[in-house]
């Protein structure tokens, strides 16, 4: 089992940047596929990005392609989400998620594809 703790959220102006971090417990972090999701008030949780166990493969939702970058440092048990060119519609609580279950990473875009979740970090983009 792994425990996940997100950080790095906050208030930023339109066009600004933030880097979210998700720190994982345990010694088998490299065994986990990681994902980022977000949920805005009154909306469904939605997929943002995913990253393979050693970071060589990433996938993104269309609405963040070219703006967000997922990466990981297995030595630090941490996955990151670099968010650039932020827009008001990026305002949401951002969650990281983990699973050891292998699947086609490109298809792992649903909450049920992941087994462990962090508590979330709020990102607010002001216009």
N, C-alpha and C positions, 0 to 999 in steps of 0.2 A: 504494500500500500504506500502511496505517496501523498504528502500534504503540499499544497500549493499556496503561495502567498504573493499576490500582486502588489506592485507599488509603481509610483511614477505618474499617477494621474494628477489632474489639476485643472486650473482655468488658463486658457490660452486664447489669444486673439486669432481671428481668421487669418489663414496663411502661415500661422506659426507651427512649431514642432514640439513634440513630446516623445520621450522614449519610455515605454512601459517595460517593467521587469516582472518576471515571475520566478520566484525562488522555490525550489523543490527540496523536500527532505529526502533522506535515504541515500543509498550508495549505488543505486542502479538507474540513475537518471538517464543514461544513454540507452536504456531499454525502452524508453517511452517515446511514442509519437506525441507531438504537442500541437495544440490548437489554440487559436484566439477567437473568441466570440464577443458579441456586444449586444446590449439590450437597452433601447431607449424607452422612456416612459410611455406606457400604453401600447408598446409594440412587442412583437415576438423577438425572441433571441435569434440572432443571425450570425452566420459564419463570417469570419474576417480573414483568417489565414491559418495555414497549417505548415508544419515543418517535420521532416523526417528525423530519425534518431540521431544522425550525425550531421544534420544540417545541409546535406547535399541536395535536398529536394524540398521545394516550397510551393505552395499554392495559395492563391488569393481570390477573394471575392472581386467581381468585376469593378465594383465601386471604389476599391482601394488600390487597384493595380497602378503602379507607377508612383504611388504616394507613400504606401506603407511597405516596410520590409521586416520580415521575421528572421531572426537569427538565434543561435544558441551557443552557450559556452558550457560544455559538459563538465569541464574541470571545476566550474563554479556552480553547477547544478542550476543553471539559470537560462531561461528563454526570454528573448526580448522582442518588442514590437516597436520599431522606429516609425513614427507617424509624422509625415511632412505635409505641407500644404493643406493644413486642416481646414475643414469647412464646418459651418454650424450643424449640418446634418450628421457630423461625426460625433456629436454629443451623445453620450451613452455611458453605461457602466460596462467596462471591459473585463472579460473573464478569460483566464487561461484554463486549459483543460489538458488531460493526459490520458493515454491509454497504451497498454502493451499489446493489445490485440492488433495483429497485422491485417491490413486491408489495402486496397488501392488508395493511396493518399489523396489522389485527385477526387475520389468519391467521398472522402471523410469530411463531410460538410454539415453533418447533423449532430445535434447534441447527443443522440444515442450512440454515436460512434466513439464517444469518450466516456471514461469511467470515473475520473477524478476531476474535481473543480475547485478553483480558488474562490475567495469571497468577493472578488471584484474590486475594481478601482474606478472612480468616477472621472470621466473626461468631459469637460465643458468647453465648448468653443464659442466665444462671444463675437458677435458681428459689430 
